Amino acid sequence: MSSDSATLTEILNSVRRIELITRGIVRESIGGEYQSTFKGQVIDFDDFREYQPGDEVRSIDWNVTARMNIPFIKKFVEERELTVFLAVDISGSSIFGGVDRSKRELAAEVAALFAFSASQNQDKVGLLLFTDRVELYLPPRKGGTHNLRIIREILHHPATAGAGSDPSTAMTTLVNNLRRRSLVVLISDFLFDDVPNPLRTASIKHDLVAVQIVDPREEALPDAGRLLLEDPETGEQIVVNTARKPVRDAYAKRRLEWQEALDGSLRALAIDKILVRSGENYLPGIQAFFKNRKAVVH
């Protein structure tokens, strides 16, 4: 549903539907997992104090020690409040999907899960919508009203016509604007050629998690004769004879190679990935992410 055609009632109903679905999941399934996974992971510098026997030698600040002529160490405090930033791809390919919901609607549900989990834990949530440029930036805030706006914007904010998908500017924007280490959830179908360098930079400065939204119909062509396929981002059209098995096999092979290359690039950057597939229950994958993270932290 586009923002141009949707009435106010339709917009409110779609936001309310996602709120009801995701609030229930957070309350019953993943709210506690979020809290135990991310509690106390943000460490802030507090002050200096004189070195005492038993302190970690690695904590000595040699610049202050040189000025004072006695050893000083840095003190750090555990900061509970975390900033969660949702970076959501709303390029043309996000409107693709089945009769029940598009990839963009599925992205809104996943984003809402993280937003309501964060709010339940008194964490701030921000939003950045992107195509090959930044379409919308909402600074991190707390509160249910803010979360409802996040859902509404993901569902209905208009994207620049003809814009493709490239997270480079989005990641650069977050690196420049988020001063403290934050949890950045990048939600996209990742239908771009290569993982751009700004993704590498963002993964170093922040805790970057990739959520890949996939529709199974993108992974294999149906045996349906001649089909007119259109690229939703460029408008380019092509006729494909899907009745030919070699054509279907070649497409499936190329798609698999692309997916393996993407997964390899994310692993190389130590970026965790959550796979969300249309028509399937995404909750087990999100729960597994929290449990794996908790195992690493503890």
C-alpha positions as CSV (number, residue, x, y, z in Angstrom):
1,M,0.0,0.0,0.0
2,S,1.6,3.3,-1.0
3,S,1.4,6.5,1.0
4,D,-0.3,8.2,-2.0
5,S,-3.2,5.8,-2.1
6,A,-3.7,5.0,1.5
7,T,-6.4,6.9,3.4
8,L,-5.9,8.1,7.0
9,T,-8.1,5.2,8.2
10,E,-6.0,2.6,6.3
11,I,-2.8,4.0,7.6
12,L,-4.1,4.0,11.2
13,N,-5.4,0.4,10.8
14,S,-2.1,-0.9,9.4
15,V,-0.1,0.7,12.2
16,R,-2.5,-0.6,14.8
17,R,-2.3,-4.1,13.3
18,I,1.4,-4.3,13.5
19,E,1.4,-2.7,17.0
20,L,-1.0,-5.5,18.3
21,I,1.1,-8.3,16.7
22,T,4.5,-7.1,17.8
23,R,3.6,-5.9,21.3
24,G,2.2,-9.4,22.1
25,I,5.4,-11.1,20.8
26,V,7.6,-8.7,22.8
27,R,5.5,-9.3,26.0
28,E,5.3,-13.1,25.6
29,S,8.5,-14.1,23.8
30,I,11.4,-11.8,23.3
31,G,11.2,-8.8,25.7
32,G,13.1,-10.7,28.4
33,E,15.6,-12.0,25.8
34,Y,16.4,-8.4,24.7
35,Q,16.8,-7.2,28.3
36,S,19.2,-10.0,29.3
37,T,21.2,-9.8,26.0
38,F,21.9,-6.1,25.9
39,K,21.9,-5.1,29.6
40,G,25.1,-3.3,30.6
41,Q,26.9,-3.6,27.3
42,V,27.5,0.1,27.0
43,I,30.6,1.2,28.9
44,D,31.4,4.9,29.4
45,F,34.5,6.7,30.6
46,D,33.9,8.2,34.0
47,D,37.1,9.7,35.5
48,F,40.8,9.1,36.4
49,R,42.1,7.8,39.7
50,E,45.5,6.8,41.2
51,Y,46.6,3.3,40.4
52,Q,46.2,0.8,43.3
53,P,47.7,-2.6,43.7
54,G,45.5,-5.2,42.0
55,D,44.3,-2.8,39.2
56,E,44.6,-3.9,35.6
57,V,47.9,-2.6,34.2
58,R,46.2,-2.2,30.9
59,S,43.9,0.5,32.5
60,I,46.8,2.8,33.1
61,D,46.6,6.1,31.1
62,W,50.2,6.8,30.3
63,N,49.5,10.5,29.2
64,V,48.1,11.4,32.6
65,T,50.7,9.3,34.4
66,A,53.5,11.2,32.6
67,R,52.0,14.5,33.7
68,M,51.4,13.6,37.3
69,N,54.5,11.4,37.8
70,I,52.4,8.7,39.4
71,P,50.3,6.0,37.8
72,F,46.7,6.9,37.0
73,I,44.1,4.6,35.5
74,K,40.8,5.3,33.7
75,K,37.6,4.6,35.5
76,F,34.6,3.3,33.5
77,V,31.0,2.9,34.4
78,E,28.4,0.6,33.0
79,E,25.7,2.6,31.3
80,R,22.4,0.7,31.1
81,E,20.7,2.9,28.6
82,L,21.2,1.8,25.0
83,T,20.3,3.5,21.8
84,V,18.7,1.3,19.1
85,F,18.7,2.7,15.6
86,L,16.6,1.1,12.9
87,A,18.0,1.7,9.4
88,V,15.3,0.4,6.9
89,D,15.5,0.1,3.2
90,I,12.4,1.5,1.4
91,S,13.7,1.3,-2.2
92,G,11.5,0.0,-4.9
93,S,12.2,-3.7,-4.3
94,S,10.6,-3.4,-0.9
95,I,7.1,-3.3,-2.3
96,F,7.5,-6.8,-3.7
97,G,5.6,-9.5,-1.9
98,G,2.6,-11.8,-1.8
99,V,-1.0,-11.1,-1.2
100,D,-0.7,-11.0,2.6
101,R,2.1,-8.5,2.9
102,S,5.1,-6.9,1.1
103,K,8.7,-7.0,2.1
104,R,8.2,-3.4,3.4
105,E,5.4,-4.5,5.7
106,L,7.4,-7.4,6.9
107,A,10.3,-5.0,7.6
108,A,7.9,-2.8,9.6
109,E,7.0,-5.8,11.8
110,V,10.6,-6.7,12.5
111,A,11.5,-3.1,13.2
112,A,8.5,-2.8,15.6
113,L,9.8,-5.9,17.5
114,F,13.1,-4.2,18.2
115,A,11.4,-0.8,18.9
116,F,8.9,-2.2,21.5
117,S,11.6,-4.4,23.1
118,A,13.8,-1.3,23.5
119,S,11.0,0.8,24.9
120,Q,10.1,-1.9,27.4
121,N,13.7,-1.6,28.6
122,Q,13.6,2.2,28.7
123,D,16.0,2.5,25.7
124,K,15.8,5.1,23.0
125,V,14.9,4.2,19.4
126,G,15.7,6.1,16.2
127,L,14.8,5.6,12.6
128,L,16.6,6.1,9.3
129,L,14.8,5.3,6.0
130,F,17.0,5.0,3.0
131,T,17.1,4.1,-0.7
132,D,20.4,5.2,-2.4
133,R,20.0,8.3,-0.2
134,V,18.6,9.2,3.2
135,E,14.8,9.6,2.9
136,L,14.0,10.2,6.6
137,Y,16.0,10.6,9.8
138,L,14.3,10.5,13.2
139,P,16.6,11.1,16.2
140,P,16.4,8.5,19.0
141,R,13.6,9.1,21.5
142,K,11.6,7.2,24.0
143,G,7.9,6.6,24.2
144,G,5.0,4.7,22.6
145,T,3.9,7.5,20.4
146,H,7.4,7.7,18.9
147,N,7.3,4.0,18.2
148,L,3.9,4.3,16.5
149,R,5.4,7.0,14.3
150,I,8.3,4.7,13.4
151,I,5.9,2.0,12.2
152,R,3.8,4.5,10.2
153,E,6.9,6.0,8.5
154,I,8.3,2.6,7.5
155,L,4.9,1.6,6.1
156,H,4.0,4.8,4.3
157,H,6.8,7.2,3.9
158,P,7.2,7.9,0.1
159,A,10.6,7.0,-1.4
160,T,12.3,9.1,-4.1
161,A,11.0,7.9,-7.5
162,G,13.4,5.7,-9.3
163,A,15.9,5.6,-6.4
164,G,17.9,2.4,-6.1
165,S,19.2,0.6,-3.0
166,D,22.6,1.6,-1.4
167,P,23.1,1.9,2.3
168,S,26.4,3.9,2.0
169,T,24.9,7.3,2.7
170,A,22.7,5.9,5.4
171,M,25.6,4.2,7.3
172,T,27.8,7.3,6.9
173,T,25.0,9.4,8.4
174,L,24.7,7.2,11.4
175,V,28.4,7.1,12.0
176,N,28.5,10.9,11.9
177,N,25.4,11.4,14.1
178,L,25.6,8.7,16.7
179,R,28.3,9.7,19.2
180,R,28.0,6.7,21.5
181,R,28.1,3.1,20.5
182,S,24.6,1.9,19.6
183,L,22.8,-1.1,18.3
184,V,22.1,-0.5,14.6
185,V,19.6,-2.8,13.0
186,L,19.9,-2.7,9.2
187,I,16.7,-4.1,7.6
188,S,16.9,-4.6,3.8
189,D,16.7,-7.2,1.1
190,F,20.3,-6.4,0.4
191,L,19.7,-6.3,-3.4
192,F,22.8,-4.3,-4.1
193,D,26.0,-5.4,-5.8
194,D,28.6,-5.4,-3.0
195,V,28.7,-4.6,0.7
196,P,29.9,-1.0,0.7
197,N,32.8,0.3,2.8
198,P,30.6,2.5,5.0
199,L,29.0,-0.7,6.3
200,R,32.5,-1.8,7.4
201,T,33.0,1.6,9.2
202,A,29.6,1.4,10.9
203,S,30.2,-2.2,12.0
204,I,33.4,-1.1,13.8
205,K,31.9,1.9,15.6
206,H,28.5,0.3,16.4
207,D,26.9,-3.0,17.1
208,L,25.5,-3.6,13.6
209,V,23.0,-6.4,12.9
210,A,21.7,-7.2,9.5
211,V,18.1,-8.3,8.9
212,Q,17.6,-9.7,5.4
213,I,14.0,-9.7,4.2
214,V,13.5,-12.4,1.5
215,D,10.5,-13.4,-0.6
216,P,10.8,-17.0,-1.7
217,R,9.6,-16.0,-5.2
218,E,12.8,-14.1,-5.6
219,E,14.9,-17.2,-5.1
220,A,13.4,-19.3,-7.9
221,L,11.5,-18.7,-11.1
222,P,8.1,-20.5,-11.5
223,D,7.4,-22.7,-14.5
224,A,4.9,-20.3,-15.9
225,G,5.8,-19.7,-19.5
226,R,6.8,-16.3,-20.8
227,L,6.8,-13.6,-18.0
228,L,7.3,-9.9,-18.3
229,L,9.6,-9.0,-15.4
230,E,10.2,-5.4,-14.3
231,D,12.9,-4.0,-12.1
232,P,10.9,-1.9,-9.5
233,E,13.8,0.5,-9.0
234,T,14.9,1.2,-12.6
235,G,11.7,0.3,-14.5
236,E,13.7,-1.9,-16.8
237,Q,11.6,-4.7,-18.3
238,I,12.6,-8.1,-19.7
239,V,10.6,-11.1,-21.1
240,V,11.8,-14.4,-19.6
241,N,10.6,-17.8,-20.8
242,T,10.3,-19.6,-17.5
243,A,9.0,-22.7,-19.2
244,R,12.7,-23.6,-20.1
245,K,14.3,-25.5,-17.2
246,P,17.9,-24.3,-18.1
247,V,16.6,-20.7,-17.6
248,R,15.1,-21.5,-14.2
249,D,18.2,-23.5,-13.2
250,A,20.6,-20.7,-14.2
251,Y,18.5,-18.1,-12.3
252,A,18.5,-20.2,-9.1
253,K,22.2,-20.9,-9.4
254,R,23.1,-17.2,-9.8
255,R,20.8,-16.2,-6.9
256,L,22.4,-18.8,-4.7
257,E,25.9,-17.6,-5.6
258,W,24.9,-14.0,-4.8
259,Q,23.5,-15.1,-1.4
260,E,26.6,-17.0,-0.5
261,A,28.7,-14.0,-1.5
262,L,26.6,-11.7,0.7
263,D,26.7,-14.0,3.7
264,G,30.5,-14.3,3.3
265,S,30.9,-10.5,3.3
266,L,28.8,-10.1,6.4
267,R,30.7,-12.9,8.2
268,A,34.0,-11.2,7.3
269,L,32.8,-8.0,9.0
270,A,31.6,-10.0,12.0
271,I,28.0,-8.7,11.3
272,D,25.3,-11.0,12.6
273,K,22.5,-11.7,10.2
274,I,18.9,-12.6,10.8
275,L,17.0,-14.1,7.9
276,V,13.3,-13.2,7.6
277,R,11.4,-15.0,4.9
278,S,7.9,-14.0,3.7
279,G,5.3,-16.7,4.5
280,E,7.4,-18.2,7.4
281,N,7.5,-17.6,11.1
282,Y,10.3,-15.2,11.8
283,L,10.2,-15.4,15.6
284,P,12.5,-18.5,15.9
285,G,15.3,-16.7,14.0
286,I,15.0,-13.6,16.2
287,Q,14.9,-15.7,19.4
288,A,18.0,-17.6,18.2
289,F,19.8,-14.3,17.6
290,F,19.2,-13.1,21.1
291,K,20.2,-16.5,22.6
292,N,23.4,-16.6,20.6
293,R,24.3,-13.1,21.6
294,K,23.6,-13.8,25.2
295,A,25.9,-16.9,25.1
296,V,28.7,-14.7,23.6
297,V,28.2,-11.9,26.1
298,H,28.1,-14.2,29.2
